[in-house]
């Protein structure tokens, strides 16, 4: 039985991918066999030692974490609020040249805006069947008409910030709309 075991061991050593076993089996001289046995044993010992150290490190659950927190004074963020209504309706209704554009847009779209003034039958400022969107045309004409007003007049006709900014707080403190 030992002869078959020795043959199987030599066969295993000749075909295994563990490099040292083949060197031990193929060595003719006893000194080479001892050298390869020592080299293989030392390599196996180092492997066991490394696995043992890593296992202890894993089991100890040691975690190294470095956290750095810095505080500095925060600046008030820059906020831009864009009101889609550039002017108050009450002021637009008092300016015939602006009211006419509102009236034309209402007629072109059939929106049915309910305002307290009668609709005008003035001729259109521009034709609305030019292929461009009637709303786009009305916006452009409105902007052109607003260009004839001074900056102070436009500011007076615009909606004050206090009317659409209901409250302002920053870091728990009350702030001004400006």
CNS distance restraints for C-alpha pairs under 8 A (distance, minus, plus):
assign (resid   1 and name CA) (resid   5 and name CA) 6.32 0.50 0.50
assign (resid   2 and name CA) (resid   6 and name CA) 6.02 0.50 0.50
assign (resid   3 and name CA) (resid   7 and name CA) 6.12 0.50 0.50
assign (resid   4 and name CA) (resid   8 and name CA) 6.03 0.50 0.50
assign (resid   5 and name CA) (resid   9 and name CA) 6.06 0.50 0.50
assign (resid   6 and name CA) (resid  10 and name CA) 6.14 0.50 0.50
assign (resid   7 and name CA) (resid  11 and name CA) 6.04 0.50 0.50
assign (resid   8 and name CA) (resid  12 and name CA) 6.01 0.50 0.50
assign (resid   9 and name CA) (resid  13 and name CA) 6.06 0.50 0.50
assign (resid  10 and name CA) (resid  14 and name CA) 6.07 0.50 0.50
assign (resid  10 and name CA) (resid  25 and name CA) 6.07 0.50 0.50
assign (resid  11 and name CA) (resid  15 and name CA) 6.45 0.50 0.50
assign (resid  12 and name CA) (resid  16 and name CA) 5.77 0.50 0.50
assign (resid  13 and name CA) (resid  21 and name CA) 4.92 0.50 0.50
assign (resid  13 and name CA) (resid  22 and name CA) 4.74 0.50 0.50
assign (resid  13 and name CA) (resid  24 and name CA) 7.90 0.50 0.50
assign (resid  13 and name CA) (resid  25 and name CA) 6.12 0.50 0.50
assign (resid  14 and name CA) (resid  21 and name CA) 7.37 0.50 0.50
assign (resid  14 and name CA) (resid  22 and name CA) 4.92 0.50 0.50
assign (resid  14 and name CA) (resid  25 and name CA) 6.97 0.50 0.50
assign (resid  14 and name CA) (resid  26 and name CA) 7.79 0.50 0.50
assign (resid  15 and name CA) (resid  22 and name CA) 7.40 0.50 0.50
assign (resid  16 and name CA) (resid  21 and name CA) 7.43 0.50 0.50
assign (resid  16 and name CA) (resid  22 and name CA) 7.29 0.50 0.50
assign (resid  18 and name CA) (resid  22 and name CA) 7.62 0.50 0.50
assign (resid  19 and name CA) (resid  23 and name CA) 7.00 0.50 0.50
assign (resid  20 and name CA) (resid  24 and name CA) 6.32 0.50 0.50
assign (resid  20 and name CA) (resid  36 and name CA) 6.27 0.50 0.50
assign (resid  20 and name CA) (resid  37 and name CA) 7.60 0.50 0.50
assign (resid  20 and name CA) (resid  39 and name CA) 7.67 0.50 0.50
assign (resid  20 and name CA) (resid  40 and name CA) 5.67 0.50 0.50
assign (resid  21 and name CA) (resid  25 and name CA) 6.22 0.50 0.50
assign (resid  21 and name CA) (resid  40 and name CA) 7.81 0.50 0.50
assign (resid  22 and name CA) (resid  26 and name CA) 5.99 0.50 0.50
assign (resid  23 and name CA) (resid  27 and name CA) 5.96 0.50 0.50
assign (resid  23 and name CA) (resid  33 and name CA) 7.56 0.50 0.50
assign (resid  23 and name CA) (resid  36 and name CA) 6.64 0.50 0.50
assign (resid  24 and name CA) (resid  32 and name CA) 7.46 0.50 0.50
assign (resid  24 and name CA) (resid  33 and name CA) 5.00 0.50 0.50
assign (resid  24 and name CA) (resid  36 and name CA) 5.75 0.50 0.50
assign (resid  24 and name CA) (resid  37 and name CA) 6.69 0.50 0.50
assign (resid  25 and name CA) (resid  33 and name CA) 7.72 0.50 0.50
assign (resid  27 and name CA) (resid  32 and name CA) 6.05 0.50 0.50
assign (resid  27 and name CA) (resid  33 and name CA) 5.77 0.50 0.50
assign (resid  28 and name CA) (resid  32 and name CA) 7.56 0.50 0.50
assign (resid  28 and name CA) (resid  33 and name CA) 7.65 0.50 0.50
assign (resid  29 and name CA) (resid  33 and name CA) 6.56 0.50 0.50
assign (resid  30 and name CA) (resid  34 and name CA) 6.19 0.50 0.50
assign (resid  31 and name CA) (resid  35 and name CA) 6.17 0.50 0.50
assign (resid  32 and name CA) (resid  36 and name CA) 6.15 0.50 0.50
assign (resid  33 and name CA) (resid  37 and name CA) 6.03 0.50 0.50
assign (resid  34 and name CA) (resid  38 and name CA) 6.10 0.50 0.50
assign (resid  35 and name CA) (resid  39 and name CA) 6.11 0.50 0.50
assign (resid  36 and name CA) (resid  40 and name CA) 5.88 0.50 0.50
assign (resid  37 and name CA) (resid  41 and name CA) 5.95 0.50 0.50
assign (resid  38 and name CA) (resid  42 and name CA) 5.99 0.50 0.50
assign (resid  39 and name CA) (resid  43 and name CA) 6.14 0.50 0.50
assign (resid  40 and name CA) (resid  44 and name CA) 6.06 0.50 0.50
assign (resid  41 and name CA) (resid  45 and name CA) 5.98 0.50 0.50
assign (resid  42 and name CA) (resid  46 and name CA) 6.16 0.50 0.50
assign (resid  43 and name CA) (resid  47 and name CA) 6.22 0.50 0.50
assign (resid  44 and name CA) (resid  48 and name CA) 6.24 0.50 0.50
assign (resid  45 and name CA) (resid  49 and name CA) 6.06 0.50 0.50
assign (resid  46 and name CA) (resid  50 and name CA) 6.09 0.50 0.50
assign (resid  47 and name CA) (resid  51 and name CA) 6.19 0.50 0.50
assign (resid  48 and name CA) (resid  52 and name CA) 6.05 0.50 0.50
assign (resid  49 and name CA) (resid  53 and name CA) 6.21 0.50 0.50
assign (resid  50 and name CA) (resid  54 and name CA) 6.11 0.50 0.50
assign (resid  51 and name CA) (resid  55 and name CA) 5.97 0.50 0.50
assign (resid  52 and name CA) (resid  56 and name CA) 6.26 0.50 0.50
assign (resid  53 and name CA) (resid  57 and name CA) 6.22 0.50 0.50
assign (resid  54 and name CA) (resid  58 and name CA) 6.06 0.50 0.50
assign (resid  55 and name CA) (resid  59 and name CA) 6.07 0.50 0.50
assign (resid  56 and name CA) (resid  60 and name CA) 6.10 0.50 0.50
assign (resid  57 and name CA) (resid  61 and name CA) 6.74 0.50 0.50
assign (resid  57 and name CA) (resid  62 and name CA) 7.04 0.50 0.50
assign (resid  58 and name CA) (resid  62 and name CA) 7.49 0.50 0.50
assign (resid  76 and name CA) (resid 170 and name CA) 7.50 0.50 0.50
assign (resid  85 and name CA) (resid 159 and name CA) 7.91 0.50 0.50
assign (resid  86 and name CA) (resid 158 and name CA) 5.87 0.50 0.50
assign (resid  86 and name CA) (resid 159 and name CA) 7.31 0.50 0.50
assign (resid  87 and name CA) (resid  91 and name CA) 7.12 0.50 0.50
assign (resid  87 and name CA) (resid  92 and name CA) 6.83 0.50 0.50
assign (resid  87 and name CA) (resid 154 and name CA) 7.64 0.50 0.50
assign (resid  87 and name CA) (resid 157 and name CA) 5.42 0.50 0.50
assign (resid  87 and name CA) (resid 158 and name CA) 4.26 0.50 0.50
assign (resid  87 and name CA) (resid 159 and name CA) 6.13 0.50 0.50
assign (resid  88 and name CA) (resid  92 and name CA) 6.36 0.50 0.50
assign (resid  88 and name CA) (resid 157 and name CA) 5.92 0.50 0.50
assign (resid  88 and name CA) (resid 158 and name CA) 5.61 0.50 0.50
assign (resid  88 and name CA) (resid 159 and name CA) 5.68 0.50 0.50
assign (resid  89 and name CA) (resid  93 and name CA) 6.05 0.50 0.50
assign (resid  90 and name CA) (resid  94 and name CA) 6.62 0.50 0.50
assign (resid  91 and name CA) (resid  95 and name CA) 6.62 0.50 0.50
assign (resid  91 and name CA) (resid 157 and name CA) 5.86 0.50 0.50
assign (resid  92 and name CA) (resid  96 and name CA) 7.76 0.50 0.50
assign (resid  92 and name CA) (resid  98 and name CA) 5.67 0.50 0.50
assign (resid  92 and name CA) (resid  99 and name CA) 5.62 0.50 0.50
assign (resid  92 and name CA) (resid 157 and name CA) 7.84 0.50 0.50
assign (resid  93 and name CA) (resid  98 and name CA) 7.28 0.50 0.50
assign (resid  93 and name CA) (resid  99 and name CA) 5.10 0.50 0.50
assign (resid  93 and name CA) (resid 117 and name CA) 7.44 0.50 0.50
assign (resid  94 and name CA) (resid  99 and name CA) 7.20 0.50 0.50
assign (resid  95 and name CA) (resid  99 and name CA) 5.91 0.50 0.50
assign (resid  96 and name CA) (resid 100 and name CA) 5.92 0.50 0.50
assign (resid  97 and name CA) (resid 101 and name CA) 6.93 0.50 0.50
assign (resid  97 and name CA) (resid 145 and name CA) 7.36 0.50 0.50
assign (resid  98 and name CA) (resid 102 and name CA) 6.58 0.50 0.50
assign (resid  98 and name CA) (resid 142 and name CA) 6.78 0.50 0.50
assign (resid  98 and name CA) (resid 145 and name CA) 7.05 0.50 0.50
assign (resid  99 and name CA) (resid 103 and name CA) 6.10 0.50 0.50
assign (resid 100 and name CA) (resid 104 and name CA) 6.04 0.50 0.50
assign (resid 100 and name CA) (resid 120 and name CA) 6.97 0.50 0.50
assign (resid 100 and name CA) (resid 122 and name CA) 7.53 0.50 0.50
assign (resid 101 and name CA) (resid 105 and name CA) 6.10 0.50 0.50
assign (resid 101 and name CA) (resid 125 and name CA) 7.48 0.50 0.50
assign (resid 101 and name CA) (resid 138 and name CA) 6.45 0.50 0.50
assign (resid 101 and name CA) (resid 141 and name CA) 7.45 0.50 0.50
assign (resid 101 and name CA) (resid 142 and name CA) 6.64 0.50 0.50
assign (resid 102 and name CA) (resid 106 and name CA) 6.20 0.50 0.50
assign (resid 102 and name CA) (resid 138 and name CA) 7.96 0.50 0.50
assign (resid 103 and name CA) (resid 107 and name CA) 6.22 0.50 0.50
assign (resid 103 and name CA) (resid 119 and name CA) 6.29 0.50 0.50
assign (resid 103 and name CA) (resid 120 and name CA) 6.77 0.50 0.50
assign (resid 104 and name CA) (resid 108 and name CA) 6.01 0.50 0.50
assign (resid 104 and name CA) (resid 124 and name CA) 6.45 0.50 0.50
assign (resid 104 and name CA) (resid 138 and name CA) 7.87 0.50 0.50
assign (resid 105 and name CA) (resid 109 and name CA) 6.08 0.50 0.50
assign (resid 105 and name CA) (resid 134 and name CA) 7.15 0.50 0.50
assign (resid 105 and name CA) (resid 135 and name CA) 6.83 0.50 0.50
assign (resid 105 and name CA) (resid 138 and name CA) 6.30 0.50 0.50
assign (resid 106 and name CA) (resid 110 and name CA) 5.41 0.50 0.50
assign (resid 106 and name CA) (resid 111 and name CA) 5.22 0.50 0.50
assign (resid 106 and name CA) (resid 112 and name CA) 6.22 0.50 0.50
assign (resid 106 and name CA) (resid 113 and name CA) 6.43 0.50 0.50
assign (resid 107 and name CA) (resid 111 and name CA) 7.25 0.50 0.50
assign (resid 107 and name CA) (resid 112 and name CA) 7.94 0.50 0.50
assign (resid 108 and name CA) (resid 128 and name CA) 7.16 0.50 0.50
assign (resid 108 and name CA) (resid 134 and name CA) 6.78 0.50 0.50
assign (resid 109 and name CA) (resid 134 and name CA) 7.69 0.50 0.50
assign (resid 125 and name CA) (resid 141 and name CA) 7.99 0.50 0.50
assign (resid 126 and name CA) (resid 137 and name CA) 7.99 0.50 0.50
assign (resid 128 and name CA) (resid 132 and name CA) 7.46 0.50 0.50
assign (resid 128 and name CA) (resid 133 and name CA) 7.67 0.50 0.50
assign (resid 128 and name CA) (resid 134 and name CA) 5.39 0.50 0.50
assign (resid 128 and name CA) (resid 137 and name CA) 7.09 0.50 0.50
assign (resid 129 and name CA) (resid 134 and name CA) 7.56 0.50 0.50
assign (resid 132 and name CA) (resid 136 and name CA) 7.00 0.50 0.50
assign (resid 132 and name CA) (resid 137 and name CA) 6.74 0.50 0.50
assign (resid 133 and name CA) (resid 137 and name CA) 6.20 0.50 0.50
assign (resid 134 and name CA) (resid 138 and name CA) 6.08 0.50 0.50
assign (resid 135 and name CA) (resid 139 and name CA) 6.18 0.50 0.50
assign (resid 136 and name CA) (resid 140 and name CA) 6.28 0.50 0.50
assign (resid 137 and name CA) (resid 141 and name CA) 6.23 0.50 0.50
assign (resid 138 and name CA) (resid 142 and name CA) 5.97 0.50 0.50
assign (resid 139 and name CA) (resid 143 and name CA) 6.15 0.50 0.50
assign (resid 140 and name CA) (resid 144 and name CA) 6.23 0.50 0.50
assign (resid 141 and name CA) (resid 145 and name CA) 6.14 0.50 0.50
assign (resid 142 and name CA) (resid 146 and name CA) 6.14 0.50 0.50
assign (resid 143 and name CA) (resid 147 and name CA) 6.35 0.50 0.50
assign (resid 144 and name CA) (resid 148 and name CA) 7.29 0.50 0.50
assign (resid 145 and name CA) (resid 149 and name CA) 7.68 0.50 0.50
assign (resid 146 and name CA) (resid 154 and name CA) 7.55 0.50 0.50
assign (resid 149 and name CA) (resid 153 and name CA) 6.04 0.50 0.50
assign (resid 149 and name CA) (resid 154 and name CA) 6.47 0.50 0.50
assign (resid 150 and name CA) (resid 154 and name CA) 6.37 0.50 0.50
assign (resid 151 and name CA) (resid 155 and name CA) 6.18 0.50 0.50
assign (resid 152 and name CA) (resid 156 and name CA) 6.13 0.50 0.50
assign (resid 153 and name CA) (resid 157 and name CA) 6.25 0.50 0.50
assign (resid 154 and name CA) (resid 158 and name CA) 6.08 0.50 0.50
assign (resid 159 and name CA) (resid 163 and name CA) 6.78 0.50 0.50
assign (resid 159 and name CA) (resid 164 and name CA) 7.90 0.50 0.50
assign (resid 160 and name CA) (resid 164 and name CA) 7.42 0.50 0.50
assign (resid 161 and name CA) (resid 165 and name CA) 5.78 0.50 0.50
assign (resid 161 and name CA) (resid 177 and name CA) 6.73 0.50 0.50
assign (resid 162 and name CA) (resid 166 and name CA) 6.84 0.50 0.50
assign (resid 162 and name CA) (resid 177 and name CA) 6.96 0.50 0.50
assign (resid 165 and name CA) (resid 177 and name CA) 6.92 0.50 0.50
assign (resid 167 and name CA) (resid 177 and name CA) 7.97 0.50 0.50
assign (resid 168 and name CA) (resid 174 and name CA) 5.92 0.50 0.50
assign (resid 168 and name CA) (resid 175 and name CA) 5.29 0.50 0.50
assign (resid 168 and name CA) (resid 176 and name CA) 6.49 0.50 0.50
assign (resid 168 and name CA) (resid 177 and name CA) 6.53 0.50 0.50
assign (resid 169 and name CA) (resid 173 and name CA) 5.32 0.50 0.50
assign (resid 169 and name CA) (resid 174 and name CA) 4.51 0.50 0.50
assign (resid 169 and name CA) (resid 175 and name CA) 5.38 0.50 0.50
assign (resid 170 and name CA) (resid 174 and name CA) 6.53 0.50 0.50
assign (resid 170 and name CA) (resid 175 and name CA) 6.57 0.50 0.50
